[in-house]
Amino acid sequence: QVQLVESGGGLVQPGESLKLSCTASVSFASFNTMGWYRQAPGKQREACAMFITTGTMDYADYLDSVKGRFTISRDDDKNTLYLQMNNLKPEDTAVYYCNFFSRAHENFWGRGIQVTVSS
């Protein structure tokens, strides 16, 4: 089974930065969609930043509220997905989950990692 391990969360003040990591136990060649979701208290889980791989191109898609502040990236050699989060705001406070969708039509989730932005 695929295992996803997240790291890099924590507590920061508004305007500061964090970088999340998610390492998969298998090669990224197994997946065609990789990204980050988040769920704030009392709210539904939402897609935050998605990295989509096709046979001809890669592209990223972002939640409107994080555009210009968050950047998704990956390291294929390390099977690791990243989310660089700059200029964090209190409304970014949530549990962040990495999500991978495989070419075999399976959906895999990390356990979630807390990001708290507070003054």
Phi and psi restraints in degrees (range 20) as a CNS / XPLOR table:
assign (resid 1 and name C) (resid 2 and name N)
       (resid 2 and name CA) (resid 2 and name C) 1.0 -76.7 20.0 2
assign (resid 2 and name N) (resid 2 and name CA)
       (resid 2 and name C) (resid 3 and name N) 1.0 133.2 20.0 2
assign (resid 2 and name C) (resid 3 and name N)
       (resid 3 and name CA) (resid 3 and name C) 1.0 -115.7 20.0 2
assign (resid 3 and name N) (resid 3 and name CA)
       (resid 3 and name C) (resid 4 and name N) 1.0 135.8 20.0 2
assign (resid 3 and name C) (resid 4 and name N)
       (resid 4 and name CA) (resid 4 and name C) 1.0 -120.7 20.0 2
assign (resid 4 and name N) (resid 4 and name CA)
       (resid 4 and name C) (resid 5 and name N) 1.0 127.1 20.0 2
assign (resid 4 and name C) (resid 5 and name N)
       (resid 5 and name CA) (resid 5 and name C) 1.0 -120.5 20.0 2
assign (resid 5 and name N) (resid 5 and name CA)
       (resid 5 and name C) (resid 6 and name N) 1.0 119.7 20.0 2
assign (resid 5 and name C) (resid 6 and name N)
       (resid 6 and name CA) (resid 6 and name C) 1.0 -99.6 20.0 2
assign (resid 6 and name N) (resid 6 and name CA)
       (resid 6 and name C) (resid 7 and name N) 1.0 151.0 20.0 2
assign (resid 6 and name C) (resid 7 and name N)
       (resid 7 and name CA) (resid 7 and name C) 1.0 -155.0 20.0 2
assign (resid 7 and name N) (resid 7 and name CA)
       (resid 7 and name C) (resid 8 and name N) 1.0 166.4 20.0 2
assign (resid 7 and name C) (resid 8 and name N)
       (resid 8 and name CA) (resid 8 and name C) 1.0 103.6 20.0 2
assign (resid 8 and name N) (resid 8 and name CA)
       (resid 8 and name C) (resid 9 and name N) 1.0 -1.4 20.0 2
assign (resid 8 and name C) (resid 9 and name N)
       (resid 9 and name CA) (resid 9 and name C) 1.0 -77.1 20.0 2
assign (resid 9 and name N) (resid 9 and name CA)
       (resid 9 and name C) (resid 10 and name N) 1.0 -179.8 20.0 2
assign (resid 9 and name C) (resid 10 and name N)
       (resid 10 and name CA) (resid 10 and name C) 1.0 156.2 20.0 2
assign (resid 10 and name N) (resid 10 and name CA)
       (resid 10 and name C) (resid 11 and name N) 1.0 -163.5 20.0 2
assign (resid 10 and name C) (resid 11 and name N)
       (resid 11 and name CA) (resid 11 and name C) 1.0 -110.2 20.0 2
assign (resid 11 and name N) (resid 11 and name CA)
       (resid 11 and name C) (resid 12 and name N) 1.0 126.2 20.0 2
assign (resid 11 and name C) (resid 12 and name N)
       (resid 12 and name CA) (resid 12 and name C) 1.0 -137.3 20.0 2
assign (resid 12 and name N) (resid 12 and name CA)
       (resid 12 and name C) (resid 13 and name N) 1.0 164.2 20.0 2
assign (resid 12 and name C) (resid 13 and name N)
       (resid 13 and name CA) (resid 13 and name C) 1.0 -89.8 20.0 2
assign (resid 13 and name N) (resid 13 and name CA)
       (resid 13 and name C) (resid 14 and name N) 1.0 157.4 20.0 2
assign (resid 13 and name C) (resid 14 and name N)
       (resid 14 and name CA) (resid 14 and name C) 1.0 -53.1 20.0 2
assign (resid 14 and name N) (resid 14 and name CA)
       (resid 14 and name C) (resid 15 and name N) 1.0 138.9 20.0 2
assign (resid 14 and name C) (resid 15 and name N)
       (resid 15 and name CA) (resid 15 and name C) 1.0 92.7 20.0 2
assign (resid 15 and name N) (resid 15 and name CA)
       (resid 15 and name C) (resid 16 and name N) 1.0 -14.4 20.0 2
assign (resid 15 and name C) (resid 16 and name N)
       (resid 16 and name CA) (resid 16 and name C) 1.0 -85.3 20.0 2
assign (resid 16 and name N) (resid 16 and name CA)
       (resid 16 and name C) (resid 17 and name N) 1.0 178.7 20.0 2
assign (resid 16 and name C) (resid 17 and name N)
       (resid 17 and name CA) (resid 17 and name C) 1.0 -127.3 20.0 2
assign (resid 17 and name N) (resid 17 and name CA)
       (resid 17 and name C) (resid 18 and name N) 1.0 154.5 20.0 2
assign (resid 17 and name C) (resid 18 and name N)
       (resid 18 and name CA) (resid 18 and name C) 1.0 -141.0 20.0 2
assign (resid 18 and name N) (resid 18 and name CA)
       (resid 18 and name C) (resid 19 and name N) 1.0 155.9 20.0 2
assign (resid 18 and name C) (resid 19 and name N)
       (resid 19 and name CA) (resid 19 and name C) 1.0 -128.5 20.0 2
assign (resid 19 and name N) (resid 19 and name CA)
       (resid 19 and name C) (resid 20 and name N) 1.0 118.7 20.0 2
assign (resid 19 and name C) (resid 20 and name N)
       (resid 20 and name CA) (resid 20 and name C) 1.0 -92.4 20.0 2
assign (resid 20 and name N) (resid 20 and name CA)
       (resid 20 and name C) (resid 21 and name N) 1.0 147.4 20.0 2
assign (resid 20 and name C) (resid 21 and name N)
       (resid 21 and name CA) (resid 21 and name C) 1.0 -127.7 20.0 2
assign (resid 21 and name N) (resid 21 and name CA)
       (resid 21 and name C) (resid 22 and name N) 1.0 147.4 20.0 2
assign (resid 21 and name C) (resid 22 and name N)
       (resid 22 and name CA) (resid 22 and name C) 1.0 -139.9 20.0 2
assign (resid 22 and name N) (resid 22 and name CA)
       (resid 22 and name C) (resid 23 and name N) 1.0 115.2 20.0 2
assign (resid 22 and name C) (resid 23 and name N)
       (resid 23 and name CA) (resid 23 and name C) 1.0 -106.6 20.0 2
assign (resid 23 and name N) (resid 23 and name CA)
       (resid 23 and name C) (resid 24 and name N) 1.0 128.8 20.0 2
assign (resid 23 and name C) (resid 24 and name N)
       (resid 24 and name CA) (resid 24 and name C) 1.0 -97.1 20.0 2
assign (resid 24 and name N) (resid 24 and name CA)
       (resid 24 and name C) (resid 25 and name N) 1.0 152.2 20.0 2
assign (resid 24 and name C) (resid 25 and name N)
       (resid 25 and name CA) (resid 25 and name C) 1.0 -84.0 20.0 2
assign (resid 25 and name N) (resid 25 and name CA)
       (resid 25 and name C) (resid 26 and name N) 1.0 -3.0 20.0 2
assign (resid 25 and name C) (resid 26 and name N)
       (resid 26 and name CA) (resid 26 and name C) 1.0 -132.2 20.0 2
assign (resid 26 and name N) (resid 26 and name CA)
       (resid 26 and name C) (resid 27 and name N) 1.0 167.6 20.0 2
assign (resid 26 and name C) (resid 27 and name N)
       (resid 27 and name CA) (resid 27 and name C) 1.0 -64.2 20.0 2
assign (resid 27 and name N) (resid 27 and name CA)
       (resid 27 and name C) (resid 28 and name N) 1.0 146.9 20.0 2
assign (resid 27 and name C) (resid 28 and name N)
       (resid 28 and name CA) (resid 28 and name C) 1.0 -64.8 20.0 2
assign (resid 28 and name N) (resid 28 and name CA)
       (resid 28 and name C) (resid 29 and name N) 1.0 -13.7 20.0 2
assign (resid 28 and name C) (resid 29 and name N)
       (resid 29 and name CA) (resid 29 and name C) 1.0 -63.0 20.0 2
assign (resid 29 and name N) (resid 29 and name CA)
       (resid 29 and name C) (resid 30 and name N) 1.0 -16.9 20.0 2
assign (resid 29 and name C) (resid 30 and name N)
       (resid 30 and name CA) (resid 30 and name C) 1.0 -79.3 20.0 2
assign (resid 30 and name N) (resid 30 and name CA)
       (resid 30 and name C) (resid 31 and name N) 1.0 -11.4 20.0 2
assign (resid 30 and name C) (resid 31 and name N)
       (resid 31 and name CA) (resid 31 and name C) 1.0 -120.7 20.0 2
assign (resid 31 and name N) (resid 31 and name CA)
       (resid 31 and name C) (resid 32 and name N) 1.0 149.8 20.0 2
assign (resid 31 and name C) (resid 32 and name N)
       (resid 32 and name CA) (resid 32 and name C) 1.0 -118.0 20.0 2
assign (resid 32 and name N) (resid 32 and name CA)
       (resid 32 and name C) (resid 33 and name N) 1.0 -9.8 20.0 2
assign (resid 32 and name C) (resid 33 and name N)
       (resid 33 and name CA) (resid 33 and name C) 1.0 -139.1 20.0 2
assign (resid 33 and name N) (resid 33 and name CA)
       (resid 33 and name C) (resid 34 and name N) 1.0 129.5 20.0 2
assign (resid 33 and name C) (resid 34 and name N)
       (resid 34 and name CA) (resid 34 and name C) 1.0 -138.2 20.0 2
assign (resid 34 and name N) (resid 34 and name CA)
       (resid 34 and name C) (resid 35 and name N) 1.0 140.1 20.0 2
assign (resid 34 and name C) (resid 35 and name N)
       (resid 35 and name CA) (resid 35 and name C) 1.0 -178.9 20.0 2
assign (resid 35 and name N) (resid 35 and name CA)
       (resid 35 and name C) (resid 36 and name N) 1.0 -169.0 20.0 2
assign (resid 35 and name C) (resid 36 and name N)
       (resid 36 and name CA) (resid 36 and name C) 1.0 -124.0 20.0 2
assign (resid 36 and name N) (resid 36 and name CA)
       (resid 36 and name C) (resid 37 and name N) 1.0 132.4 20.0 2
assign (resid 36 and name C) (resid 37 and name N)
       (resid 37 and name CA) (resid 37 and name C) 1.0 -111.4 20.0 2
assign (resid 37 and name N) (resid 37 and name CA)
       (resid 37 and name C) (resid 38 and name N) 1.0 164.3 20.0 2
assign (resid 37 and name C) (resid 38 and name N)
       (resid 38 and name CA) (resid 38 and name C) 1.0 -145.1 20.0 2
assign (resid 38 and name N) (resid 38 and name CA)
       (resid 38 and name C) (resid 39 and name N) 1.0 153.7 20.0 2
assign (resid 38 and name C) (resid 39 and name N)
       (resid 39 and name CA) (resid 39 and name C) 1.0 -138.4 20.0 2
assign (resid 39 and name N) (resid 39 and name CA)
       (resid 39 and name C) (resid 40 and name N) 1.0 115.0 20.0 2
assign (resid 39 and name C) (resid 40 and name N)
       (resid 40 and name CA) (resid 40 and name C) 1.0 -89.0 20.0 2
assign (resid 40 and name N) (resid 40 and name CA)
       (resid 40 and name C) (resid 41 and name N) 1.0 157.8 20.0 2
assign (resid 40 and name C) (resid 41 and name N)
       (resid 41 and name CA) (resid 41 and name C) 1.0 -55.6 20.0 2
assign (resid 41 and name N) (resid 41 and name CA)
       (resid 41 and name C) (resid 42 and name N) 1.0 130.3 20.0 2
assign (resid 41 and name C) (resid 42 and name N)
       (resid 42 and name CA) (resid 42 and name C) 1.0 77.0 20.0 2
assign (resid 42 and name N) (resid 42 and name CA)
       (resid 42 and name C) (resid 43 and name N) 1.0 4.0 20.0 2
assign (resid 42 and name C) (resid 43 and name N)
       (resid 43 and name CA) (resid 43 and name C) 1.0 -122.5 20.0 2
assign (resid 43 and name N) (resid 43 and name CA)
       (resid 43 and name C) (resid 44 and name N) 1.0 162.1 20.0 2
assign (resid 43 and name C) (resid 44 and name N)
       (resid 44 and name CA) (resid 44 and name C) 1.0 -76.5 20.0 2
assign (resid 44 and name N) (resid 44 and name CA)
       (resid 44 and name C) (resid 45 and name N) 1.0 154.1 20.0 2
assign (resid 44 and name C) (resid 45 and name N)
       (resid 45 and name CA) (resid 45 and name C) 1.0 -66.8 20.0 2
assign (resid 45 and name N) (resid 45 and name CA)
       (resid 45 and name C) (resid 46 and name N) 1.0 135.7 20.0 2
assign (resid 45 and name C) (resid 46 and name N)
       (resid 46 and name CA) (resid 46 and name C) 1.0 -131.5 20.0 2
assign (resid 46 and name N) (resid 46 and name CA)
       (resid 46 and name C) (resid 47 and name N) 1.0 147.7 20.0 2
assign (resid 46 and name C) (resid 47 and name N)
       (resid 47 and name CA) (resid 47 and name C) 1.0 -69.8 20.0 2
assign (resid 47 and name N) (resid 47 and name CA)
       (resid 47 and name C) (resid 48 and name N) 1.0 129.4 20.0 2
assign (resid 47 and name C) (resid 48 and name N)
       (resid 48 and name CA) (resid 48 and name C) 1.0 -104.3 20.0 2
assign (resid 48 and name N) (resid 48 and name CA)
       (resid 48 and name C) (resid 49 and name N) 1.0 -50.1 20.0 2
assign (resid 48 and name C) (resid 49 and name N)
       (resid 49 and name CA) (resid 49 and name C) 1.0 -152.7 20.0 2
assign (resid 49 and name N) (resid 49 and name CA)
       (resid 49 and name C) (resid 50 and name N) 1.0 122.3 20.0 2
assign (resid 49 and name C) (resid 50 and name N)
       (resid 50 and name CA) (resid 50 and name C) 1.0 -119.9 20.0 2
assign (resid 50 and name N) (resid 50 and name CA)
       (resid 50 and name C) (resid 51 and name N) 1.0 136.0 20.0 2
assign (resid 50 and name C) (resid 51 and name N)
       (resid 51 and name CA) (resid 51 and name C) 1.0 -112.7 20.0 2
assign (resid 51 and name N) (resid 51 and name CA)
       (resid 51 and name C) (resid 52 and name N) 1.0 115.9 20.0 2
assign (resid 51 and name C) (resid 52 and name N)
       (resid 52 and name CA) (resid 52 and name C) 1.0 -111.6 20.0 2
assign (resid 52 and name N) (resid 52 and name CA)
       (resid 52 and name C) (resid 53 and name N) 1.0 127.0 20.0 2
assign (resid 52 and name C) (resid 53 and name N)
       (resid 53 and name CA) (resid 53 and name C) 1.0 -113.5 20.0 2
assign (resid 53 and name N) (resid 53 and name CA)
       (resid 53 and name C) (resid 54 and name N) 1.0 127.7 20.0 2
assign (resid 53 and name C) (resid 54 and name N)
       (resid 54 and name CA) (resid 54 and name C) 1.0 -117.7 20.0 2
assign (resid 54 and name N) (resid 54 and name CA)
       (resid 54 and name C) (resid 55 and name N) 1.0 -178.9 20.0 2
assign (resid 54 and name C) (resid 55 and name N)
       (resid 55 and name CA) (resid 55 and name C) 1.0 -68.8 20.0 2
assign (resid 55 and name N) (resid 55 and name CA)
       (resid 55 and name C) (resid 56 and name N) 1.0 -17.3 20.0 2
assign (resid 55 and name C) (resid 56 and name N)
       (resid 56 and name CA) (resid 56 and name C) 1.0 -120.2 20.0 2
assign (resid 56 and name N) (resid 56 and name CA)
       (resid 56 and name C) (resid 57 and name N) 1.0 -16.9 20.0 2
assign (resid 56 and name C) (resid 57 and name N)
       (resid 57 and name CA) (resid 57 and name C) 1.0 -160.6 20.0 2
assign (resid 57 and name N) (resid 57 and name CA)
       (resid 57 and name C) (resid 58 and name N) 1.0 161.1 20.0 2
assign (resid 57 and name C) (resid 58 and name N)
       (resid 58 and name CA) (resid 58 and name C) 1.0 -118.9 20.0 2
assign (resid 58 and name N) (resid 58 and name CA)
       (resid 58 and name C) (resid 59 and name N) 1.0 145.5 20.0 2
assign (resid 58 and name C) (resid 59 and name N)
       (resid 59 and name CA) (resid 59 and name C) 1.0 -153.8 20.0 2
assign (resid 59 and name N) (resid 59 and name CA)
       (resid 59 and name C) (resid 60 and name N) 1.0 161.5 20.0 2
assign (resid 59 and name C) (resid 60 and name N)
       (resid 60 and name CA) (resid 60 and name C) 1.0 -118.5 20.0 2
assign (resid 60 and name N) (resid 60 and name CA)
       (resid 60 and name C) (resid 61 and name N) 1.0 148.5 20.0 2
assign (resid 60 and name C) (resid 61 and name N)
       (resid 61 and name CA) (resid 61 and name C) 1.0 -132.8 20.0 2
assign (resid 61 and name N) (resid 61 and name CA)
       (resid 61 and name C) (resid 62 and name N) 1.0 140.0 20.0 2
assign (resid 61 and name C) (resid 62 and name N)
       (resid 62 and name CA) (resid 62 and name C) 1.0 -128.0 20.0 2
assign (resid 62 and name N) (resid 62 and name CA)
       (resid 62 and name C) (resid 63 and name N) 1.0 148.8 20.0 2
assign (resid 62 and name C) (resid 63 and name N)
       (resid 63 and name CA) (resid 63 and name C) 1.0 -59.9 20.0 2
assign (resid 63 and name N) (resid 63 and name CA)
       (resid 63 and name C) (resid 64 and name N) 1.0 138.3 20.0 2
assign (resid 63 and name C) (resid 64 and name N)
       (resid 64 and name CA) (resid 64 and name C) 1.0 -54.6 20.0 2
assign (resid 64 and name N) (resid 64 and name CA)
       (resid 64 and name C) (resid 65 and name N) 1.0 -38.5 20.0 2
assign (resid 64 and name C) (resid 65 and name N)
       (resid 65 and name CA) (resid 65 and name C) 1.0 -71.8 20.0 2
assign (resid 65 and name N) (resid 65 and name CA)
       (resid 65 and name C) (resid 66 and name N) 1.0 -11.4 20.0 2
assign (resid 65 and name C) (resid 66 and name N)
       (resid 66 and name CA) (resid 66 and name C) 1.0 -112.8 20.0 2
assign (resid 66 and name N) (resid 66 and name CA)
       (resid 66 and name C) (resid 67 and name N) 1.0 -3.2 20.0 2
assign (resid 66 and name C) (resid 67 and name N)
       (resid 67 and name CA) (resid 67 and name C) 1.0 -59.9 20.0 2
assign (resid 67 and name N) (resid 67 and name CA)
       (resid 67 and name C) (resid 68 and name N) 1.0 135.0 20.0 2
assign (resid 67 and name C) (resid 68 and name N)
       (resid 68 and name CA) (resid 68 and name C) 1.0 86.7 20.0 2
assign (resid 68 and name N) (resid 68 and name CA)
       (resid 68 and name C) (resid 69 and name N) 1.0 -12.4 20.0 2
assign (resid 68 and name C) (resid 69 and name N)
       (resid 69 and name CA) (resid 69 and name C) 1.0 -115.1 20.0 2
assign (resid 69 and name N) (resid 69 and name CA)
       (resid 69 and name C) (resid 70 and name N) 1.0 -35.0 20.0 2
assign (resid 69 and name C) (resid 70 and name N)
       (resid 70 and name CA) (resid 70 and name C) 1.0 -106.8 20.0 2
assign (resid 70 and name N) (resid 70 and name CA)
       (resid 70 and name C) (resid 71 and name N) 1.0 145.8 20.0 2
assign (resid 70 and name C) (resid 71 and name N)
       (resid 71 and name CA) (resid 71 and name C) 1.0 -136.1 20.0 2
assign (resid 71 and name N) (resid 71 and name CA)
       (resid 71 and name C) (resid 72 and name N) 1.0 124.8 20.0 2
assign (resid 71 and name C) (resid 72 and name N)
       (resid 72 and name CA) (resid 72 and name C) 1.0 -94.6 20.0 2
assign (resid 72 and name N) (resid 72 and name CA)
       (resid 72 and name C) (resid 73 and name N) 1.0 141.3 20.0 2
assign (resid 72 and name C) (resid 73 and name N)
       (resid 73 and name CA) (resid 73 and name C) 1.0 -151.1 20.0 2
assign (resid 73 and name N) (resid 73 and name CA)
       (resid 73 and name C) (resid 74 and name N) 1.0 174.6 20.0 2
assign (resid 73 and name C) (resid 74 and name N)
       (resid 74 and name CA) (resid 74 and name C) 1.0 -151.0 20.0 2
assign (resid 74 and name N) (resid 74 and name CA)
       (resid 74 and name C) (resid 75 and name N) 1.0 158.5 20.0 2
assign (resid 74 and name C) (resid 75 and name N)
       (resid 75 and name CA) (resid 75 and name C) 1.0 -125.6 20.0 2
assign (resid 75 and name N) (resid 75 and name CA)
       (resid 75 and name C) (resid 76 and name N) 1.0 104.4 20.0 2
assign (resid 75 and name C) (resid 76 and name N)
       (resid 76 and name CA) (resid 76 and name C) 1.0 -65.5 20.0 2
assign (resid 76 and name N) (resid 76 and name CA)
       (resid 76 and name C) (resid 77 and name N) 1.0 -34.2 20.0 2
assign (resid 76 and name C) (resid 77 and name N)
       (resid 77 and name CA) (resid 77 and name C) 1.0 -66.7 20.0 2
assign (resid 77 and name N) (resid 77 and name CA)
       (resid 77 and name C) (resid 78 and name N) 1.0 -29.9 20.0 2
assign (resid 77 and name C) (resid 78 and name N)
       (resid 78 and name CA) (resid 78 and name C) 1.0 -102.4 20.0 2
assign (resid 78 and name N) (resid 78 and name CA)
       (resid 78 and name C) (resid 79 and name N) 1.0 2.6 20.0 2
assign (resid 78 and name C) (resid 79 and name N)
       (resid 79 and name CA) (resid 79 and name C) 1.0 52.9 20.0 2
assign (resid 79 and name N) (resid 79 and name CA)
       (resid 79 and name C) (resid 80 and name N) 1.0 41.8 20.0 2
assign (resid 79 and name C) (resid 80 and name N)
       (resid 80 and name CA) (resid 80 and name C) 1.0 -124.6 20.0 2
assign (resid 80 and name N) (resid 80 and name CA)
       (resid 80 and name C) (resid 81 and name N) 1.0 132.8 20.0 2
assign (resid 80 and name C) (resid 81 and name N)
       (resid 81 and name CA) (resid 81 and name C) 1.0 -105.4 20.0 2
assign (resid 81 and name N) (resid 81 and name CA)
       (resid 81 and name C) (resid 82 and name N) 1.0 140.9 20.0 2
assign (resid 81 and name C) (resid 82 and name N)
       (resid 82 and name CA) (resid 82 and name C) 1.0 -123.7 20.0 2
assign (resid 82 and name N) (resid 82 and name CA)
       (resid 82 and name C) (resid 83 and name N) 1.0 154.2 20.0 2
assign (resid 82 and name C) (resid 83 and name N)
       (resid 83 and name CA) (resid 83 and name C) 1.0 -135.2 20.0 2
assign (resid 83 and name N) (resid 83 and name CA)
       (resid 83 and name C) (resid 84 and name N) 1.0 107.3 20.0 2
assign (resid 83 and name C) (resid 84 and name N)
       (resid 84 and name CA) (resid 84 and name C) 1.0 -85.2 20.0 2
assign (resid 84 and name N) (resid 84 and name CA)
       (resid 84 and name C) (resid 85 and name N) 1.0 122.7 20.0 2
assign (resid 84 and name C) (resid 85 and name N)
       (resid 85 and name CA) (resid 85 and name C) 1.0 -118.7 20.0 2
assign (resid 85 and name N) (resid 85 and name CA)
       (resid 85 and name C) (resid 86 and name N) 1.0 112.1 20.0 2
assign (resid 85 and name C) (resid 86 and name N)
       (resid 86 and name CA) (resid 86 and name C) 1.0 -110.4 20.0 2
assign (resid 86 and name N) (resid 86 and name CA)
       (resid 86 and name C) (resid 87 and name N) 1.0 158.8 20.0 2
assign (resid 86 and name C) (resid 87 and name N)
       (resid 87 and name CA) (resid 87 and name C) 1.0 48.9 20.0 2
assign (resid 87 and name N) (resid 87 and name CA)
       (resid 87 and name C) (resid 88 and name N) 1.0 52.4 20.0 2
assign (resid 87 and name C) (resid 88 and name N)
       (resid 88 and name CA) (resid 88 and name C) 1.0 -64.7 20.0 2
assign (resid 88 and name N) (resid 88 and name CA)
       (resid 88 and name C) (resid 89 and name N) 1.0 145.6 20.0 2
assign (resid 88 and name C) (resid 89 and name N)
       (resid 89 and name CA) (resid 89 and name C) 1.0 -120.6 20.0 2
assign (resid 89 and name N) (resid 89 and name CA)
       (resid 89 and name C) (resid 90 and name N) 1.0 157.1 20.0 2
assign (resid 89 and name C) (resid 90 and name N)
       (resid 90 and name CA) (resid 90 and name C) 1.0 -55.0 20.0 2
assign (resid 90 and name N) (resid 90 and name CA)
       (resid 90 and name C) (resid 91 and name N) 1.0 -33.9 20.0 2
assign (resid 90 and name C) (resid 91 and name N)
       (resid 91 and name CA) (resid 91 and name C) 1.0 -70.8 20.0 2
assign (resid 91 and name N) (resid 91 and name CA)
       (resid 91 and name C) (resid 92 and name N) 1.0 -7.7 20.0 2
assign (resid 91 and name C) (resid 92 and name N)
       (resid 92 and name CA) (resid 92 and name C) 1.0 -81.0 20.0 2
assign (resid 92 and name N) (resid 92 and name CA)
       (resid 92 and name C) (resid 93 and name N) 1.0 -8.1 20.0 2
assign (resid 92 and name C) (resid 93 and name N)
       (resid 93 and name CA) (resid 93 and name C) 1.0 -60.0 20.0 2
assign (resid 93 and name N) (resid 93 and name CA)
       (resid 93 and name C) (resid 94 and name N) 1.0 123.8 20.0 2
assign (resid 93 and name C) (resid 94 and name N)
       (resid 94 and name CA) (resid 94 and name C) 1.0 -175.9 20.0 2
assign (resid 94 and name N) (resid 94 and name CA)
       (resid 94 and name C) (resid 95 and name N) 1.0 169.9 20.0 2
assign (resid 94 and name C) (resid 95 and name N)
       (resid 95 and name CA) (resid 95 and name C) 1.0 -89.7 20.0 2
assign (resid 95 and name N) (resid 95 and name CA)
       (resid 95 and name C) (resid 96 and name N) 1.0 127.0 20.0 2
assign (resid 95 and name C) (resid 96 and name N)
       (resid 96 and name CA) (resid 96 and name C) 1.0 -103.6 20.0 2
assign (resid 96 and name N) (resid 96 and name CA)
       (resid 96 and name C) (resid 97 and name N) 1.0 133.4 20.0 2
assign (resid 96 and name C) (resid 97 and name N)
       (resid 97 and name CA) (resid 97 and name C) 1.0 -122.0 20.0 2
assign (resid 97 and name N) (resid 97 and name CA)
       (resid 97 and name C) (resid 98 and name N) 1.0 132.1 20.0 2
assign (resid 97 and name C) (resid 98 and name N)
       (resid 98 and name CA) (resid 98 and name C) 1.0 -84.8 20.0 2
assign (resid 98 and name N) (resid 98 and name CA)
       (resid 98 and name C) (resid 99 and name N) 1.0 148.8 20.0 2
assign (resid 98 and name C) (resid 99 and name N)
       (resid 99 and name CA) (resid 99 and name C) 1.0 -140.2 20.0 2
assign (resid 99 and name N) (resid 99 and name CA)
       (resid 99 and name C) (resid 100 and name N) 1.0 130.8 20.0 2
assign (resid 99 and name C) (resid 100 and name N)
       (resid 100 and name CA) (resid 100 and name C) 1.0 -124.5 20.0 2
assign (resid 100 and name N) (resid 100 and name CA)
       (resid 100 and name C) (resid 101 and name N) 1.0 133.0 20.0 2
assign (resid 100 and name C) (resid 101 and name N)
       (resid 101 and name CA) (resid 101 and name C) 1.0 -113.2 20.0 2
assign (resid 101 and name N) (resid 101 and name CA)
       (resid 101 and name C) (resid 102 and name N) 1.0 123.8 20.0 2
assign (resid 101 and name C) (resid 102 and name N)
       (resid 102 and name CA) (resid 102 and name C) 1.0 -90.8 20.0 2
assign (resid 102 and name N) (resid 102 and name CA)
       (resid 102 and name C) (resid 103 and name N) 1.0 162.9 20.0 2
assign (resid 102 and name C) (resid 103 and name N)
       (resid 103 and name CA) (resid 103 and name C) 1.0 -67.1 20.0 2
assign (resid 103 and name N) (resid 103 and name CA)
       (resid 103 and name C) (resid 104 and name N) 1.0 -17.1 20.0 2
assign (resid 103 and name C) (resid 104 and name N)
       (resid 104 and name CA) (resid 104 and name C) 1.0 -88.9 20.0 2
assign (resid 104 and name N) (resid 104 and name CA)
       (resid 104 and name C) (resid 105 and name N) 1.0 11.4 20.0 2
assign (resid 104 and name C) (resid 105 and name N)
       (resid 105 and name CA) (resid 105 and name C) 1.0 67.6 20.0 2
assign (resid 105 and name N) (resid 105 and name CA)
       (resid 105 and name C) (resid 106 and name N) 1.0 35.9 20.0 2
assign (resid 105 and name C) (resid 106 and name N)
       (resid 106 and name CA) (resid 106 and name C) 1.0 -110.9 20.0 2
assign (resid 106 and name N) (resid 106 and name CA)
       (resid 106 and name C) (resid 107 and name N) 1.0 144.4 20.0 2
assign (resid 106 and name C) (resid 107 and name N)
       (resid 107 and name CA) (resid 107 and name C) 1.0 -112.4 20.0 2
assign (resid 107 and name N) (resid 107 and name CA)
       (resid 107 and name C) (resid 108 and name N) 1.0 124.1 20.0 2
assign (resid 107 and name C) (resid 108 and name N)
       (resid 108 and name CA) (resid 108 and name C) 1.0 -120.9 20.0 2
assign (resid 108 and name N) (resid 108 and name CA)
       (resid 108 and name C) (resid 109 and name N) 1.0 139.9 20.0 2
assign (resid 108 and name C) (resid 109 and name N)
       (resid 109 and name CA) (resid 109 and name C) 1.0 -125.6 20.0 2
assign (resid 109 and name N) (resid 109 and name CA)
       (resid 109 and name C) (resid 110 and name N) 1.0 143.4 20.0 2
assign (resid 109 and name C) (resid 110 and name N)
       (resid 110 and name CA) (resid 110 and name C) 1.0 -75.4 20.0 2
assign (resid 110 and name N) (resid 110 and name CA)
       (resid 110 and name C) (resid 111 and name N) 1.0 171.9 20.0 2
assign (resid 110 and name C) (resid 111 and name N)
       (resid 111 and name CA) (resid 111 and name C) 1.0 -78.2 20.0 2
assign (resid 111 and name N) (resid 111 and name CA)
       (resid 111 and name C) (resid 112 and name N) 1.0 -15.5 20.0 2
assign (resid 111 and name C) (resid 112 and name N)
       (resid 112 and name CA) (resid 112 and name C) 1.0 101.0 20.0 2
assign (resid 112 and name N) (resid 112 and name CA)
       (resid 112 and name C) (resid 113 and name N) 1.0 147.2 20.0 2
assign (resid 112 and name C) (resid 113 and name N)
       (resid 113 and name CA) (resid 113 and name C) 1.0 -138.9 20.0 2
assign (resid 113 and name N) (resid 113 and name CA)
       (resid 113 and name C) (resid 114 and name N) 1.0 136.8 20.0 2
assign (resid 113 and name C) (resid 114 and name N)
       (resid 114 and name CA) (resid 114 and name C) 1.0 -80.7 20.0 2
assign (resid 114 and name N) (resid 114 and name CA)
       (resid 114 and name C) (resid 115 and name N) 1.0 132.4 20.0 2
assign (resid 114 and name C) (resid 115 and name N)
       (resid 115 and name CA) (resid 115 and name C) 1.0 -121.4 20.0 2
assign (resid 115 and name N) (resid 115 and name CA)
       (resid 115 and name C) (resid 116 and name N) 1.0 122.6 20.0 2
assign (resid 115 and name C) (resid 116 and name N)
       (resid 116 and name CA) (resid 116 and name C) 1.0 -123.9 20.0 2
assign (resid 116 and name N) (resid 116 and name CA)
       (resid 116 and name C) (resid 117 and name N) 1.0 126.1 20.0 2
assign (resid 116 and name C) (resid 117 and name N)
       (resid 117 and name CA) (resid 117 and name C) 1.0 -118.4 20.0 2
assign (resid 117 and name N) (resid 117 and name CA)
       (resid 117 and name C) (resid 118 and name N) 1.0 112.4 20.0 2
assign (resid 117 and name C) (resid 118 and name N)
       (resid 118 and name CA) (resid 118 and name C) 1.0 -153.4 20.0 2
assign (resid 118 and name N) (resid 118 and name CA)
       (resid 118 and name C) (resid 119 and name N) 1.0 144.2 20.0 2
